[in-house]
């Protein structure tokens, strides 16, 4: 079993908020003598816990994703682990050579050139000049700053700074790599490059602690995840998808919508009163992963008894295109009758949709199909990114609506033409399209 290389117990960090610059002992005594009660109250009110009772154990070779909203305590935890900040409570230890990238500028001297900073950082990590020489060309090529390697880094743009800082941190063979959201400064192509490098580092048995708001990056890279909320651990396990669901759950009640006076209603009647959206773990959430199961609760109040009503729902993308529809009469289950306040429940599986925002249209009809209440855009669901996708920020109209996994292979034929190979090495493909019956 791999040994623990990062271990923390009961970590907490308390800060003071909004205090003026400390004028020294004399200033403090004068303030206390003028108003002792106000001085004591001010000290009590102006402190807060950025981190509270956080414990973790990261084993060798693990890739831990640290996620949470802004101000949740992620960067504070990394600063404690790297000894930049001393914890107010608890303790932490790291066993192994650590390379960290916490924020732009960390570890670089602005007056030194890119070349000099590379050797300085390598020396700090305990590497010999010969080791750094061996990696130097690879670092410069990865950072794409060959023309500026002998320029003082104080003249670098933030993008150049980050490229070189990450290249140094990842290439100097650390046993433990700590990376904060600083990679968001780089462009999309460089982010892909960094992800590939971190996967390579992780595949060699090294340990990575990765802080990011990019759901897809965490899903594709990490083997375990910790969610921080208000400085406390909300989730910590190897179930990365569960952690992402918790992180993406909206802080507002977007999963529950009052339909009584909805602006999207196109009918005179108002039978539909409220809709509630629940994920496959029966938690209220409108953020769902492709292929996840979802349950909708529809509160209705018909004016009289309705026999065999028809209820339908349609999912529409941001371009107004109908993606699919479900209903009691569209492969669903017939409702015998409804009278008085009623909750209609429907459970279905989200297809592997391309991530994005989708709107939910709802219709309530009598047995003959005459509309009694219709609402367009009654609620919204968000389909999240998952491990099927690479780091793609947006999807054009040519992407389509459904994500389909595929495997591609190519090998050279003896006559010079290329052909597909299946996994067993044969020349026949793994599957054949259906033949026409004619």
Secondary structure, DSSP 8 states (H G I E B T S, - for coil): ---EEEEEEEEEEEEE-S------HHHHHHHHHH-HHHHHHHHHHTEEEEEEEEEEEEETT-EEEEEESTTSSHHHHHHHHTTSS--SEEEEEE-S-EEEE-STTTT--TTSBHHHHHHHHHHHTT--HHHHHHHHHHHHHHHT-GGGTTSBGGGS-HHHHHHHHHHHHHHS--SEEEE-GGGGGS-HHHHHHHHHHHHHHHHTT-EEEEE-S-HHHHHHH-SEEEEEETTEEEEEES-HHHHHHHHHS-SS-TTEEE-TT-TTB-SS---EEEEEEE-TTS-B-SEEETT-EEEEEEEEE-SS-EES-EEEEEEE-TTS-EEEEEETTBBS----EE-SEEEEEEEEE--SB-SEEEEEEEEEE-TT--EEEEEEEEEEEEEE--TTS-S-S---GGG-SB--------EE-TTS-EE---TTS-SS-S--------
